[in-house]
Amino acid sequence: MQFKGKVAIVTGAGQGIGEAYAKGLAAEGASVVVAELNEAQGRRVADEIVGAGGIATFVHVDVGSPESTQAMAQATIDAYGGIDFLVNNAAIFHGMKLDALISVDWEYYKKFMDVNMHGALLCVRACFRSMKKRGGGAIVNQSSTAAWMAVGYYGLAKLAVNGLTQSLARELGPMNIRVNAIAPGPTDTEASRSIVPEVYMKEILSQMPLSRQGQPEDLVGTCVFLLSDASAWVTGQIVNVDGGQIMRP
Ligand SMILES: NC(=O)c1ccc[n+]([C@@H]2O[C@H](COP(=O)([O-])OP(=O)(O)OC[C@H]3O[C@@H](n4cnc5c(N)ncnc54)[C@H](O)[C@@H]3O)[C@@H](O)[C@H]2O)c1
């Protein structure tokens, strides 16, 4: 219960990896805001945390909207008095259009980038003042090994998340706010099952030292570490949690 009394926002926590992060932080004693676009799923996760004896509230958010992210931060402060941790996990992933940079519909591309690239920055802009007021805080951004795989706008947005992580680490370090990222490898969620073709997944896995897909729970320990005092002198890092995928031949 190392996070007892701490307040954590996890975006996109209604399913998949975000759900595992929210439940993992709640198990460490944090009061968790399940910040989600999908109300039914967000409420389900918050209810399950409370049912298991944890502290959680659902807050509706569209991370691509400045107004909505400000409202998310305010709702958190109203509910729990401030913000210590922010996990920027939300992204358009499940059901995303698969197209090329040179042909994707421009309006779709801009919406995608608003959520997957600017979403993390908008959430940080909404939350950092409360962290500063409380003497510091910690932020984890969700990147991907796809950042380095030249896979169109999905990878481009994750590469931007890496850059954002490093620049924000510089800007927020003097306020005692640390900013790191997790770059998961192929992780078994409903979203990845719907997007990555099975033969492509087999090919990826065959080249990895730990030749299996990750489970969302495989990522939780690193998230807890990056938010905790055990990483008090760690900032601006992109931590691969990927079964060694980054070393593929
Ligand atoms: N699953 C993988 O293999 C994998 C690998 C590397 C990185 N990632 C990243 O991990 C994160 C979670 O992945 P997942 O597999 O659980 O995907 P997912 O699609 O199941 O989860 C994304 C969540 O974000 C929410 N969301 C989408 N748009 C939003 C918005 N505008 N505002 C608020 N919430 C919004 C969705 O409703 C959903 O609950 C994503 O950032 C994804 O890019 C996933």
The ligand as a Tripos MOL2 file, in Angstrom:
@<TRIPOS>MOLECULE
LIG
   44    48     1     0     0
SMALL
NO_CHARGES

@<TRIPOS>ATOM
      1 N1         -1.7780   -3.6530  -26.9200 N.am      1 LIG1
      2 C1         -0.5810   -3.4720  -27.4160 C.2       1 LIG1
      3 O1          0.0160   -4.3780  -28.0250 O.2       1 LIG1
      4 C2          0.1290   -2.1460  -27.2200 C.ar      1 LIG1
      5 C3          1.5160   -2.0930  -27.4530 C.ar      1 LIG1
      6 C4          2.1750   -0.8840  -27.2750 C.ar      1 LIG1
      7 C5          1.4780    0.2350  -26.8480 C.ar      1 LIG1
      8 N2          0.1330    0.1520  -26.6400 N.ar      1 LIG1
      9 C6         -0.5390    1.3660  -26.1720 C.3       1 LIG1
     10 O2         -1.1290    1.0930  -24.9010 O.3       1 LIG1
     11 C7         -2.3170    1.8670  -24.7200 C.3       1 LIG1
     12 C8         -3.4890    0.9500  -24.4230 C.3       1 LIG1
     13 O3         -3.5770   -0.0440  -25.4160 O.3       1 LIG1
     14 P1         -4.7290   -1.1610  -25.4080 P.3       1 LIG1
     15 O4         -4.2220   -2.3170  -26.1810 O.co2     1 LIG1
     16 O5         -5.2240   -1.3490  -24.0250 O.co2     1 LIG1
     17 O6         -5.8050   -0.4110  -26.3380 O.3       1 LIG1
     18 P2         -7.3510   -0.0400  -26.1680 P.3       1 LIG1
     19 O7         -7.7980    0.5260  -27.4790 O.co2     1 LIG1
     20 O8         -8.0790   -1.2160  -25.6330 O.co2     1 LIG1
     21 O9         -7.3420    1.0580  -25.0310 O.3       1 LIG1
     22 C9         -7.3710    2.4330  -25.2700 C.3       1 LIG1
     23 C10        -8.3510    3.0780  -24.3280 C.3       1 LIG1
     24 O10        -8.3190    4.4910  -24.5700 O.3       1 LIG1
     25 C11        -9.6720    4.9670  -24.6420 C.3       1 LIG1
     26 N3         -9.7130    6.1850  -25.4680 N.ar      1 LIG1
     27 C12        -9.6330    6.2630  -26.8270 C.ar      1 LIG1
     28 N4         -9.7400    7.5390  -27.2150 N.ar      1 LIG1
     29 C13        -9.8590    8.2890  -26.0800 C.ar      1 LIG1
     30 C14       -10.0000    9.6750  -25.8300 C.ar      1 LIG1
     31 N5        -10.0470   10.5750  -26.8370 N.pl3     1 LIG1
     32 N6        -10.1010   10.0940  -24.5480 N.ar      1 LIG1
     33 C15       -10.0830    9.1970  -23.5240 C.ar      1 LIG1
     34 N7         -9.9610    7.8760  -23.7010 N.ar      1 LIG1
     35 C16        -9.8630    7.4270  -24.9620 C.ar      1 LIG1
     36 C17       -10.4580    3.8180  -25.2390 C.3       1 LIG1
     37 O11       -11.8550    3.9280  -24.9870 O.3       1 LIG1
     38 C18        -9.8000    2.6190  -24.5630 C.3       1 LIG1
     39 O12       -10.4010    2.3220  -23.3280 O.3       1 LIG1
     40 C19        -2.4550    2.7030  -26.0000 C.3       1 LIG1
     41 O13        -1.7990    3.9410  -25.8110 O.3       1 LIG1
     42 C20        -1.6960    1.8700  -27.0280 C.3       1 LIG1
     43 O14        -1.2650    2.6690  -28.0990 O.3       1 LIG1
     44 C21        -0.5580   -1.0030  -26.8060 C.ar      1 LIG1
@<TRIPOS>BOND
     1     1     2 1
     2     2     3 2
     3     2     4 1
     4     4     5 ar
     5     4    44 ar
     6     5     6 ar
     7     6     7 ar
     8     7     8 ar
     9     8     9 1
    10     8    44 ar
    11     9    10 1
    12     9    42 1
    13    10    11 1
    14    11    12 1
    15    11    40 1
    16    12    13 1
    17    13    14 1
    18    14    15 2
    19    14    16 1
    20    14    17 1
    21    17    18 1
    22    18    19 2
    23    18    20 1
    24    18    21 1
    25    21    22 1
    26    22    23 1
    27    23    24 1
    28    23    38 1
    29    24    25 1
    30    25    26 1
    31    25    36 1
    32    26    27 ar
    33    26    35 ar
    34    27    28 ar
    35    28    29 ar
    36    29    30 ar
    37    29    35 ar
    38    30    31 1
    39    30    32 ar
    40    32    33 ar
    41    33    34 ar
    42    34    35 ar
    43    36    37 1
    44    36    38 1
    45    38    39 1
    46    40    41 1
    47    40    42 1
    48    42    43 1
@<TRIPOS>SUBSTRUCTURE
     1 LIG1         1 GROUP 0 **** ****
